Amino acid sequence: MTISDEFGEDIFESMMAVFILFHKDDTLPVVATFKEAALANKGKAAFAYSGIEEGLQEGIAEYLGVTEGELPSIMVLRPQPESLDKFAYRESLEELTVQKLNAFVDDILEGKLQPFSLSEPVPEINDGPVTKVVGS
């Protein structure tokens, strides 16, 4: 499924973890691997494709911190009762296999991985009259 303004709400209302492949080229090997993993994990998690330049896709990419220079990227949104956890697949997508992606899915669903927060770096000097608070 491709994230669009029409289908975005359906994806996120399910309360399932949503694995999103951000990419610009449908011919990349990672697209086929992602599709195969989606079939293997049907019912456990939702899988979606997204760009980064228009509408809801642009908003989700910005929310997750995905930029054009980081494409392709696999990011995950996992709804919680009081929050929306964010995860990133940090391994090389050139070496991605269905087995590795399935293990990543299981690790997230079993709570073995820590979500990330977008944050600015910790300032080198932070002792002035105004303190800069960051999430790191």
DSSP file (Angstrom, degrees, kcal/mol; ACC not computed):
  #  RESIDUE AA STRUCTURE BP1 BP2  ACC     N-H-->O    O-->H-N    N-H-->O    O-->H-N    TCO  KAPPA ALPHA  PHI   PSI    X-CA   Y-CA   Z-CA
    1    1 A M              0   0    0      0, 0.0    48,-2.7     0, 0.0     2,-0.4   0.000 360.0 360.0 360.0 139.5    0.0    0.0    0.0
    2    2 A T  B     -a   49   0A   0     46,-0.2     2,-0.3    48,-0.0    48,-0.2  -0.841 360.0-115.4 -98.6 134.9    1.2    3.5   -0.8
    3    3 A I        +     0   0    0     46,-2.8     2,-0.3    -2,-0.4    48,-0.2  -0.534  49.5 156.3 -70.1 128.9    0.7    6.2    1.8
    4    4 A S     >  -     0   0    0     -2,-0.3     4,-2.2    52,-0.1     5,-0.2  -0.931  58.6-100.5-144.3 167.9   -1.7    8.8    0.4
    5    5 A D  T  4 S+     0   0    0     -2,-0.3     4,-0.4     1,-0.2    -1,-0.1   0.851 123.2  49.7 -59.3 -32.9   -4.0   11.4    1.8
    6    6 A E  T  4 S+     0   0    0      1,-0.2     4,-0.3     2,-0.1    -1,-0.2   0.882 122.0  29.2 -73.2 -39.5   -6.9    9.1    1.1
    7    7 A F  T  > S+     0   0    0     -5,-0.2     4,-1.7     1,-0.1    -2,-0.2   0.505  95.0  90.6-103.3  -5.4   -5.4    5.9    2.7
    8    8 A G  H  X S+     0   0    0     -4,-2.2     4,-1.9     1,-0.2     5,-0.2   0.898  86.3  50.6 -59.8 -44.7   -3.3    7.4    5.4
    9    9 A E  H  > S+     0   0    0     -4,-0.4     4,-2.3     1,-0.2    -1,-0.2   0.898 107.3  54.3 -63.2 -39.9   -5.9    7.4    8.1
   10   10 A D  H  > S+     0   0    0     -4,-0.3     4,-0.7     1,-0.2    -1,-0.2   0.899 107.5  51.4 -59.6 -40.7   -6.8    3.8    7.5
   11   11 A I  H  < S+     0   0    0     -4,-1.7     3,-0.5     1,-0.2     5,-0.4   0.930 116.9  37.8 -62.5 -45.7   -3.1    2.8    7.9
   12   12 A F  H >< S+     0   0    0     -4,-1.9     3,-1.0     1,-0.2    -1,-0.2   0.706 105.8  64.7 -85.9 -19.7   -2.8    4.5   11.3
   13   13 A E  H 3< S+     0   0    0     -4,-2.3    -1,-0.2     1,-0.2    -2,-0.2   0.676  86.1  75.2 -73.6 -15.9   -6.2    3.8   12.7
   14   14 A S  T 3< S-     0   0    0     -4,-0.7    -1,-0.2    -3,-0.5    -2,-0.1   0.685  93.9-138.1 -69.6 -16.9   -5.4    0.1   12.8
   15   15 A M    <   +     0   0    0     -3,-1.0     2,-0.2     1,-0.3    -3,-0.1   0.632  61.1 129.8  63.5  14.9   -3.1    0.6   15.9
   16   16 A M  S    S-     0   0    0     -5,-0.4    -1,-0.3     1,-0.1     2,-0.2  -0.630  72.6 -94.4 -89.4 155.9   -0.6   -1.8   14.2
   17   17 A A        -     0   0    0     27,-0.4    29,-2.9    -2,-0.2     2,-0.6  -0.515  41.0-144.7 -63.7 138.2    3.0   -1.0   13.8
   18   18 A V  E     -bC  46  77A   0     59,-3.1    59,-2.2    27,-0.2     2,-0.6  -0.946   7.7-158.7-114.4 116.1    3.5    0.6   10.3
   19   19 A F  E     -bC  47  76A   0     27,-3.1    29,-2.7    -2,-0.6     2,-0.5  -0.834  15.5-164.6 -93.3 123.0    6.7   -0.3    8.5
   20   20 A I  E     -bC  48  75A   0     55,-3.6    55,-2.4    -2,-0.6     2,-0.8  -0.939  14.7-156.7-119.5 125.0    7.4    2.4    5.8
   21   21 A L  E     -bC  49  74A   0     27,-2.6    29,-2.3    -2,-0.5     2,-0.6  -0.883  12.5-160.7 -96.8 109.8    9.8    2.1    2.9
   22   22 A F  E     +bC  50  73A   0     51,-3.1    51,-2.0    -2,-0.8     2,-0.3  -0.815  33.0 136.0 -88.5 124.5   10.7    5.6    1.8
   23   23 A H        -     0   0    0     27,-2.1     3,-0.1    -2,-0.6    29,-0.1  -0.975  49.9-150.7-160.5 169.2   12.1    5.5   -1.7
   24   24 A K  S    S+     0   0    0     -2,-0.3     2,-0.5     1,-0.2    -1,-0.1   0.454  82.4  63.5-121.8  -8.6   12.1    7.1   -5.2
   25   25 A D    >   -     0   0    0      1,-0.1     3,-1.4     2,-0.0     6,-0.2  -0.937  54.7-166.4-130.2 109.3   12.9    4.1   -7.4
   26   26 A D  T 3  S+     0   0    0     -2,-0.5    -1,-0.1     1,-0.3     6,-0.1   0.616  86.8  66.4 -67.6 -12.2   10.6    1.1   -7.6
   27   27 A T  T 3  S+     0   0    0      4,-0.1    -1,-0.3     3,-0.0     5,-0.0   0.505  72.1 114.9 -90.2  -3.1   13.3   -1.0   -9.3
   28   28 A L  S X> S-     0   0    0     -3,-1.4     3,-1.5     1,-0.1     4,-0.8  -0.397  74.4-125.2 -65.6 141.9   15.6   -1.1   -6.3
   29   29 A P  H 3> S+     0   0    0      0, 0.0     4,-2.0     0, 0.0     3,-0.3   0.823 107.9  67.0 -56.4 -31.6   16.1   -4.6   -4.9
   30   30 A V  H 3> S+     0   0    0      1,-0.2     4,-2.6     2,-0.2     5,-0.2   0.803  92.9  60.7 -61.3 -28.3   14.9   -3.4   -1.4
   31   31 A V  H <> S+     0   0    0     -3,-1.5     4,-2.2     2,-0.2    -1,-0.2   0.929 106.8  43.9 -65.6 -44.8   11.4   -2.8   -2.9
   32   32 A A  H  X S+     0   0    0     -4,-0.8     4,-2.2    -3,-0.3    -2,-0.2   0.897 114.6  49.7 -66.7 -40.4   11.0   -6.5   -3.7
   33   33 A T  H  X S+     0   0    0     -4,-2.0     4,-2.3     2,-0.2    -2,-0.2   0.915 111.0  49.7 -63.4 -43.6   12.5   -7.6   -0.4
   34   34 A F  H  X S+     0   0    0     -4,-2.6     4,-2.2     1,-0.2    -2,-0.2   0.907 110.2  50.6 -61.8 -43.4   10.1   -5.2    1.5
   35   35 A K  H  X S+     0   0    0     -4,-2.2     4,-1.9     2,-0.2    -1,-0.2   0.904 110.5  48.9 -62.3 -42.5    7.1   -6.6   -0.4
   36   36 A E  H  X S+     0   0    0     -4,-2.2     4,-2.0     1,-0.2    -1,-0.2   0.901 111.4  49.3 -65.3 -40.8    8.1  -10.2    0.4
   37   37 A A  H  X S+     0   0    0     -4,-2.3     4,-1.6     1,-0.2    -1,-0.2   0.867 106.9  56.7 -66.0 -35.4    8.5   -9.3    4.1
   38   38 A A  H  < S+     0   0    0     -4,-2.2    -1,-0.2     1,-0.2    -2,-0.2   0.915 108.2  46.8 -61.2 -42.8    5.1   -7.6    4.0
   39   39 A L  H >< S+     0   0    0     -4,-1.9     3,-1.1     1,-0.2    -1,-0.2   0.897 111.1  52.0 -65.5 -39.8    3.5  -10.8    2.8
   40   40 A A  H 3< S+     0   0    0     -4,-2.0    -1,-0.2     1,-0.2    -2,-0.2   0.768 115.5  41.4 -67.7 -25.4    5.3  -12.8    5.4
   41   41 A N  T >X S+     0   0    0     -4,-1.6     3,-2.2    -3,-0.2     4,-1.6   0.159  78.6 147.4-110.0  17.8    4.1  -10.5    8.2
   42   42 A K  T <4 S+     0   0    0     -3,-1.1     4,-0.1     1,-0.3    -3,-0.1  -0.311  73.8  17.6 -57.3 130.9    0.6  -10.0    7.1
   43   43 A G  T 34 S+     0   0    0      2,-0.5    -1,-0.3     1,-0.0     3,-0.1   0.098 117.2  70.6  92.6 -22.3   -1.7   -9.5   10.1
   44   44 A K  T <4 S-     0   0    0     -3,-2.2   -27,-0.4     1,-0.3     2,-0.3   0.810 112.8  -6.2 -91.3 -36.2    1.3   -8.8   12.4
   45   45 A A     <  -     0   0    0     -4,-1.6    -2,-0.5    -7,-0.2    -1,-0.3  -0.971  69.1-111.0-154.7 160.2    2.1   -5.3   11.1
   46   46 A A  E     - b   0  18A   0    -29,-2.9   -27,-3.1    -2,-0.3     2,-0.4  -0.770  26.2-158.1 -97.7 146.4    1.2   -3.0    8.3
   47   47 A F  E     + b   0  19A   0     -2,-0.3     2,-0.3   -29,-0.2   -27,-0.2  -0.980  15.7 171.4-126.0 137.3    3.7   -2.2    5.4
   48   48 A A  E     - b   0  20A   0    -29,-2.7   -27,-2.6    -2,-0.4     2,-0.3  -0.983  25.8-133.9-145.7 154.2    3.5    0.9    3.2
   49   49 A Y  E     +ab   2  21A   0    -48,-2.7   -46,-2.8    -2,-0.3     2,-0.3  -0.803  29.7 175.6-104.0 149.2    5.5    2.7    0.6
   50   50 A S  E     - b   0  22A   0    -29,-2.3   -27,-2.1    -2,-0.3     2,-0.1  -0.996  24.0-152.2-153.9 148.7    6.1    6.4    0.6
   51   51 A G        -     0   0    0     -2,-0.3    10,-0.1   -48,-0.2   -27,-0.1  -0.196  23.6-130.9 -93.4-162.0    7.9    9.2   -1.1
   52   52 A I  S    S+     0   0    0     -2,-0.1    16,-0.1   -29,-0.1    10,-0.1   0.301  83.9  70.4-133.9   8.2    9.0   12.4    0.8
   53   53 A E  S    S+     0   0    0      1,-0.1     2,-0.4     8,-0.0     3,-0.0   0.612  85.4  50.4-112.2 -12.0    7.7   15.2   -1.4
   54   54 A E  S >> S-     0   0    0      0, 0.0     4,-1.5     0, 0.0     3,-0.9  -0.979  94.1 -48.5-138.0 142.1    3.9   15.5   -1.4
   55   55 A G  H 3> S-     0   0    0     -2,-0.4     4,-1.9     1,-0.2     3,-0.2  -0.006 118.5  -1.4  51.3-133.6    1.0   15.7    1.0
   56   56 A L  H 3> S+     0   0    0      1,-0.2     4,-2.7     2,-0.2    -1,-0.2   0.853 132.2  59.3 -60.9 -37.6    0.8   13.2    3.8
   57   57 A Q  H <> S+     0   0    0     -3,-0.9     4,-2.5     1,-0.2    -1,-0.2   0.922 106.1  47.9 -58.5 -44.4    4.0   11.5    2.6
   58   58 A E  H  X S+     0   0    0     -4,-1.5     4,-2.4    -3,-0.2    -1,-0.2   0.912 112.1  49.8 -63.1 -42.9    6.0   14.7    3.0
   59   59 A G  H  X S+     0   0    0     -4,-1.9     4,-2.4     2,-0.2    -2,-0.2   0.903 112.1  46.4 -63.5 -42.6    4.6   15.2    6.5
   60   60 A I  H  X S+     0   0    0     -4,-2.7     4,-2.1     2,-0.2     6,-0.2   0.912 111.9  51.3 -67.6 -41.7    5.4   11.7    7.7
   61   61 A A  H  X>S+     0   0    0     -4,-2.5     5,-2.7    -5,-0.2     4,-0.9   0.923 112.2  46.7 -60.1 -43.6    8.9   11.9    6.2
   62   62 A E  H ><5S+     0   0    0     -4,-2.4     3,-0.7     3,-0.2    -2,-0.2   0.918 110.1  53.1 -64.2 -43.1    9.5   15.2    8.1
   63   63 A Y  H 3<5S+     0   0    0     -4,-2.4    -1,-0.2     1,-0.2    -2,-0.2   0.860 115.5  40.8 -59.1 -37.1    8.0   13.8   11.3
   64   64 A L  H 3<5S-     0   0    0     -4,-2.1    -1,-0.2    -5,-0.1    -2,-0.2   0.515 113.5-117.2 -91.5  -6.1   10.5   10.9   11.0
   65   65 A G  T <<5 +     0   0    0     -4,-0.9     2,-0.5    -3,-0.7    -3,-0.2   0.748  57.3 157.0  79.2  23.4   13.4   13.0    9.9
   66   66 A V      < -     0   0    0     -5,-2.7     2,-0.3    -6,-0.2    -1,-0.2  -0.717  16.7-176.5 -86.8 127.4   13.8   11.3    6.5
   67   67 A T    >   -     0   0    0     -2,-0.5     3,-1.9     1,-0.1     4,-0.2  -0.762  41.3-103.3-117.5 166.6   15.5   13.4    3.9
   68   68 A E  G >  S+     0   0    0      1,-0.3     3,-1.5    -2,-0.3   -44,-0.1   0.853 119.3  60.5 -57.9 -36.0   16.2   12.8    0.2
   69   69 A G  G 3  S+     0   0    0      1,-0.3    -1,-0.3    -3,-0.0    -3,-0.0   0.640 101.7  54.7 -67.1 -13.2   19.8   12.0    1.0
   70   70 A E  G <  S+     0   0    0     -3,-1.9    -1,-0.3     3,-0.0    -2,-0.2   0.328  86.7 158.8-102.2   6.3   18.7    9.1    3.2
   71   71 A L    <   +     0   0    0     -3,-1.5   -48,-0.2    -4,-0.2     2,-0.1  -0.557  51.2  41.3 -79.7 143.3   16.6    7.4    0.6
   72   72 A P  S    S+     0   0    0      0, 0.0     2,-0.3     0, 0.0   -49,-0.2   0.649  82.7 155.7 -75.7 154.2   15.9    4.5    0.6
   73   73 A S  E     -C   22   0A   0    -51,-2.0   -51,-3.1    -2,-0.1     2,-0.5  -0.993  35.2-143.6-142.5 146.5   15.0    4.2    4.3
   74   74 A I  E     +C   21   0A   0     15,-0.4    15,-2.7    -2,-0.3     2,-0.3  -0.966  27.7 172.3-112.5 122.1   12.8    1.9    6.4
   75   75 A M  E     -CD  20  88A   0    -55,-2.4   -55,-3.6    -2,-0.5     2,-0.4  -0.871  16.7-147.9-125.2 158.6   11.1    3.6    9.3
   76   76 A V  E     -CD  19  87A   0     11,-2.7    11,-2.2    -2,-0.3     2,-0.5  -0.990   7.3-164.1-133.0 135.9    8.5    2.4   11.7
   77   77 A L  E     -CD  18  86A   0    -59,-2.2   -59,-3.1    -2,-0.4     9,-0.2  -0.984  11.8-174.0-113.8 124.9    5.6    4.1   13.5
   78   78 A R  E     - D   0  85A   0      7,-2.8     7,-2.3    -2,-0.5   -61,-0.2  -0.925  18.7-137.2-124.0 108.3    4.2    2.1   16.4
   79   79 A P  E     - D   0  84A   0      0, 0.0     5,-0.2     0, 0.0   -62,-0.0  -0.352  22.5-175.8 -63.5 138.0    1.1    3.5   18.1
   80   80 A Q        -     0   0    0      3,-2.9     3,-0.4    -2,-0.1   -65,-0.0  -0.841  42.8 -98.4-123.9 164.3    1.1    3.3   21.9
   81   81 A P  S    S+     0   0    0      0, 0.0     3,-0.0     0, 0.0    -1,-0.0   0.855 121.2  16.8 -54.5 -36.1   -1.8    4.3   24.1
   82   82 A E  S    S+     0   0    0     -3,-0.0     2,-0.3     0, 0.0     0, 0.0   0.339 130.4  21.7-119.6   5.8   -0.2    7.7   24.9
   83   83 A S        -     0   0    0     -3,-0.4    -3,-2.9    -5,-0.1     2,-0.4  -0.916  66.1-115.2-157.7 179.7    2.4    8.1   22.2
   84   84 A L  E     -D   79   0A   0     -2,-0.3     2,-0.1    -5,-0.2     0, 0.0  -0.908  33.7-148.2-130.4 102.2    3.6    7.2   18.7
   85   85 A D  E     -D   78   0A   0     -7,-2.3    -7,-2.8    -2,-0.4     2,-0.4  -0.433   8.5-151.1 -74.5 145.1    7.0    5.4   18.9
   86   86 A K  E     +D   77   0A   0     30,-0.5    30,-2.7    -9,-0.2     2,-0.3  -0.949  15.5 177.5-119.7 137.2    9.4    5.8   16.0
   87   87 A F  E     -D   76   0A   0    -11,-2.2   -11,-2.7    -2,-0.4     2,-0.4  -0.948  12.0-154.6-134.2 155.3   12.0    3.3   14.9
   88   88 A A  E     -D   75   0A   0     -2,-0.3     2,-0.8   -13,-0.2   -13,-0.2  -0.995  20.2-129.2-131.7 137.9   14.6    3.2   12.1
   89   89 A Y        -     0   0    0    -15,-2.7   -15,-0.4    -2,-0.4     4,-0.1  -0.784  29.7-179.2 -81.8 113.2   16.2    0.3   10.3
   90   90 A R        +     0   0    0     -2,-0.8    -1,-0.1   -17,-0.1     3,-0.1   0.464  44.7  97.7 -99.8  -3.5   19.9    1.2   10.6
   91   91 A E  S    S-     0   0    0      1,-0.1     2,-0.2     2,-0.0     5,-0.1  -0.348  91.1 -77.4 -78.8 166.8   21.5   -1.7    8.8
   92   92 A S    >   -     0   0    0      1,-0.2     3,-0.6     3,-0.1    -1,-0.1  -0.457  31.5-153.3 -65.6 128.1   22.5   -1.5    5.2
   93   93 A L  G >  S+     0   0    0      1,-0.2     3,-0.9    -2,-0.2    -1,-0.2   0.689  93.4  67.9 -76.3 -17.0   19.5   -1.8    2.8
   94   94 A E  G 3  S+     0   0    0      1,-0.2    -1,-0.2   -65,-0.0    -2,-0.1   0.779 107.0  39.6 -68.6 -25.5   21.9   -3.2    0.1
   95   95 A E  G <  S+     0   0    0     -3,-0.6    -1,-0.2     2,-0.1    -2,-0.2   0.223  88.0 134.1-106.0  11.9   22.3   -6.2    2.3
   96   96 A L    <   -     0   0    0     -3,-0.9     2,-0.3    -5,-0.1   -63,-0.1  -0.407  30.0-178.4 -68.5 134.7   18.7   -6.5    3.4
   97   97 A T     >  -     0   0    0     -2,-0.1     4,-2.3     1,-0.1     5,-0.2  -0.851  41.4-111.4-123.4 164.5   17.1   -9.9    3.3
   98   98 A V  H  > S+     0   0    0     -2,-0.3     4,-2.8     1,-0.2     5,-0.2   0.899 119.9  54.6 -60.5 -39.9   13.6  -11.0    4.1
   99   99 A Q  H  > S+     0   0    0      2,-0.2     4,-2.1     1,-0.2    -1,-0.2   0.906 108.4  47.6 -62.5 -42.1   15.0  -12.8    7.2
  100  100 A K  H  > S+     0   0    0      2,-0.2     4,-2.0     1,-0.2    -1,-0.2   0.907 114.0  46.8 -65.8 -41.1   16.7   -9.7    8.5
  101  101 A L  H  X S+     0   0    0     -4,-2.3     4,-2.5     2,-0.2    -2,-0.2   0.893 110.7  52.4 -68.8 -38.7   13.5   -7.6    8.0
  102  102 A N  H  X S+     0   0    0     -4,-2.8     4,-2.5     2,-0.2    -2,-0.2   0.899 109.3  50.0 -61.7 -40.4   11.4  -10.3    9.7
  103  103 A A  H  X S+     0   0    0     -4,-2.1     4,-2.7     2,-0.2    -1,-0.2   0.891 109.5  51.4 -64.9 -39.3   13.8  -10.3   12.7
  104  104 A F  H  X S+     0   0    0     -4,-2.0     4,-2.1     2,-0.2    -2,-0.2   0.915 109.9  49.8 -62.5 -43.9   13.5   -6.4   12.8
  105  105 A V  H  X S+     0   0    0     -4,-2.5     4,-2.6     1,-0.2     5,-0.2   0.952 112.7  46.7 -58.4 -50.6    9.7   -6.7   12.8
  106  106 A D  H  X S+     0   0    0     -4,-2.5     4,-2.3     1,-0.2     6,-0.2   0.906 109.8  53.6 -60.9 -42.9    9.7   -9.3   15.6
  107  107 A D  H  <>S+     0   0    0     -4,-2.7     5,-2.7     1,-0.2     6,-0.8   0.895 112.3  44.5 -61.1 -40.5   12.2   -7.2   17.7
  108  108 A I  H ><5S+     0   0    0     -4,-2.1     3,-1.5     3,-0.2    -2,-0.2   0.946 114.5  47.4 -68.4 -47.5    9.9   -4.2   17.5
  109  109 A L  H 3<5S+     0   0    0     -4,-2.6    -2,-0.2     1,-0.3    -1,-0.2   0.804 112.7  49.9 -66.2 -28.2    6.7   -6.1   18.2
  110  110 A E  T 3<5S-     0   0    0     -4,-2.3    -1,-0.3    -5,-0.2    -2,-0.2   0.404 114.9-115.9 -89.8   2.1    8.4   -7.9   21.2
  111  111 A G  T < 5S+     0   0    0     -3,-1.5    -3,-0.2    -4,-0.2    -2,-0.1   0.731  75.8 130.2  74.2  22.4    9.7   -4.6   22.6
  112  112 A K      < +     0   0    0     -5,-2.7     2,-0.3    -6,-0.2    -4,-0.2   0.646  58.1  65.0 -83.3 -15.1   13.4   -5.5   22.2
  113  113 A L  S    S-     0   0    0     -6,-0.8    -2,-0.0    -5,-0.1    -9,-0.0  -0.829  78.9-126.5-112.3 148.9   14.3   -2.2   20.5
  114  114 A Q        -     0   0    0     -2,-0.3    -2,-0.0     1,-0.0    -6,-0.0  -0.755  25.2-125.1 -90.7 133.9   14.2    1.3   21.8
  115  115 A P        -     0   0    0      0, 0.0     2,-0.3     0, 0.0   -28,-0.2  -0.308  26.1-129.6 -68.5 162.7   12.3    4.0   19.9
  116  116 A F        -     0   0    0    -30,-2.7   -30,-0.5    -2,-0.0     2,-0.4  -0.758   9.6-147.1-112.2 161.8   14.2    7.1   18.9
  117  117 A S        -     0   0    0     -2,-0.3     2,-0.4   -32,-0.1   -53,-0.0  -0.980  22.8-119.1-124.0 139.8   13.4   10.8   19.2
  118  118 A L        +     0   0    0     -2,-0.4     2,-0.3   -55,-0.2    17,-0.1  -0.652  50.2 158.3 -74.4 131.4   14.3   13.5   16.8
  119  119 A S        -     0   0    0     -2,-0.4    15,-0.1    15,-0.1     3,-0.1  -0.995  43.5-111.7-153.1 151.3   16.5   15.9   18.7
  120  120 A E        -     0   0    0     -2,-0.3    16,-0.4     1,-0.1    15,-0.2  -0.475  53.8 -87.9 -75.2 158.5   19.1   18.6   18.1
  121  121 A P        -     0   0    0      0, 0.0    -1,-0.1     0, 0.0     3,-0.0  -0.292  51.1 -91.1 -64.5 155.2   22.7   17.7   19.2
  122  122 A V        -     0   0    0      1,-0.1    11,-0.1    -3,-0.1     4,-0.0  -0.521  50.9-112.0 -64.7 127.2   23.6   18.5   22.8
  123  123 A P        -     0   0    0      0, 0.0     3,-0.1     0, 0.0    -1,-0.1  -0.327  11.8-136.8 -63.9 143.2   25.1   22.0   22.7
  124  124 A E  S    S+     0   0    0      1,-0.2     2,-0.5    -3,-0.0    -2,-0.0   0.898  97.7  31.7 -66.0 -39.5   28.8   22.3   23.5
  125  125 A I        +     0   0    0      1,-0.1    -1,-0.2     2,-0.0     3,-0.1  -0.983  64.1 153.3-121.4 124.6   28.2   25.3   25.7
  126  126 A N        +     0   0    0     -2,-0.5    -1,-0.1    -3,-0.1    -2,-0.0  -0.180  41.4 101.2-143.4  43.1   24.9   25.5   27.6
  127  127 A D        +     0   0    0      4,-0.1     4,-0.1     2,-0.0    -1,-0.1   0.129  52.7 110.8-119.0  20.8   25.6   27.6   30.6
  128  128 A G  S    S-     0   0    0      2,-0.4    -2,-0.0    -3,-0.1     0, 0.0  -0.061  90.6 -82.0 -81.2-171.8   24.1   31.0   29.6
  129  129 A P  S    S+     0   0    0      0, 0.0     2,-0.5     0, 0.0    -1,-0.1   0.738 120.9  52.5 -67.3 -21.4   21.0   32.7   30.9
  130  130 A V  S    S-     0   0    0      2,-0.0     2,-0.5     0, 0.0    -2,-0.4  -0.973  79.4-149.2-117.8 126.0   18.9   30.5   28.6
  131  131 A T        -     0   0    0     -2,-0.5     2,-0.6    -4,-0.1    -4,-0.1  -0.794   9.4-139.8 -95.9 131.8   19.3   26.7   28.7
  132  132 A K        -     0   0    0     -2,-0.5     2,-0.5    -6,-0.0    -2,-0.0  -0.808  16.2-154.2 -91.9 121.6   18.7   24.8   25.5
  133  133 A V        +     0   0    0     -2,-0.6     2,-0.3   -11,-0.1   -11,-0.0  -0.835  16.9 177.4 -98.8 130.4   16.8   21.5   26.3
  134  134 A V        -     0   0    0     -2,-0.5   -15,-0.1   -15,-0.1   -12,-0.0  -0.854  37.2-120.6-127.6 164.7   17.3   18.7   23.8
  135  135 A G              0   0    0     -2,-0.3   -16,-0.1     1,-0.2   -18,-0.1   0.514 360.0 360.0 -84.8  -5.0   16.0   15.1   23.8
  136  136 A S              0   0    0    -16,-0.4    -1,-0.2   -18,-0.0   -14,-0.1   0.478 360.0 360.0 -77.1 360.0   19.4   13.4   23.7
